[in-house]
């Protein structure tokens, strides 16, 4: 997770998303880790620093956390992410 966050901070968004995806899809990962990785993908897609931001993709990943991992600590953060991108989705 730390390496993916470092990549995102350095502006290497595609590589960061790839690493977060690996974590989210890792069979041995627990629900908390999977939910956190999906949340981070949503955050990466919605980042104001990301010139290729994609609010529809961010919504997809935030919704996966809310719907598939409702009992994790990350659900509330994913809902905040959804709330923050809602105005951008209405403009599309």
C-alpha positions in Angstrom: 0.0 0.0 0.0 2.8 2.4 0.9 4.5 1.9 -2.5 1.3 2.6 -4.4 0.7 5.8 -2.3 4.3 6.9 -3.0 3.7 6.5 -6.7 0.5 8.5 -6.5 2.3 11.3 -4.7 5.0 11.3 -7.3 2.3 11.7 -10.0 2.6 8.1 -11.4 -1.2 7.5 -11.2 -1.5 4.6 -13.6 1.2 2.6 -11.8 -0.3 3.5 -8.4 -3.7 2.3 -9.6 -2.1 -0.9 -10.9 -0.6 -1.7 -7.5 -3.8 -0.8 -5.7 -5.7 -3.2 -8.0 -3.2 -6.0 -7.2 -4.0 -5.5 -3.5 -7.7 -5.4 -4.1 -7.6 -8.6 -6.1 -5.2 -10.5 -3.8 -7.0 -13.6 -2.7 -5.4 -13.7 0.7 -6.1 -10.0 1.5 -8.8 -9.4 4.1 -11.8 -7.2 3.6 -10.3 -4.2 5.2 -7.3 -4.2 2.9 -9.4 -4.8 -0.2 -11.7 -2.0 0.7 -8.9 0.3 1.5 -7.2 -0.5 -1.9 -10.5 0.2 -3.8 -10.9 3.4 -1.9 -7.4 4.5 -2.8 -8.2 3.8 -6.5 -11.3 6.0 -6.2 -9.2 8.7 -4.5 -6.6 8.4 -7.3 -9.2 8.8 -10.1 -10.7 11.8 -8.4 -7.5 13.5 -7.4 -7.3 17.2 -8.3 -3.6 16.6 -9.1 -4.4 13.9 -11.6 -4.6 15.6 -15.0 -6.5 12.5 -16.3 -9.0 12.4 -13.5 -12.0 10.3 -14.2 -15.0 10.9 -11.9 -17.0 8.1 -13.4 -14.2 5.6 -12.6 -13.9 7.1 -9.1 -17.6 6.6 -8.6 -17.3 3.0 -9.7 -14.6 2.2 -7.1 -16.2 4.2 -4.3 -19.5 2.3 -4.9 -17.6 -1.0 -4.8 -16.4 -0.2 -1.3 -19.9 1.0 -0.1 -21.7 -1.9 -1.6 -19.3 -4.8 -1.1 -17.6 -3.8 2.1 -20.2 -2.1 4.3 -18.8 -3.4 7.5 -15.3 -2.0 7.0 -13.9 1.2 8.4 -13.5 2.5 4.8 -17.2 2.6 3.9 -17.7 6.1 5.4 -14.6 7.4 3.6 -15.9 6.0 0.3 -19.3 7.6 0.9 -17.5 11.0 1.5 -15.7 10.4 -1.8 -19.0 9.8 -3.6 -20.5 13.0 -2.0 -17.5 15.0 -3.1 -17.6 13.9 -6.7 -21.4 14.1 -7.2 -21.3 17.7 -8.6 -18.8 16.6 -11.2 -20.9 13.6 -12.2 -23.9 15.8 -12.8 -22.0 17.9 -15.2 -21.2 14.9 -17.5 
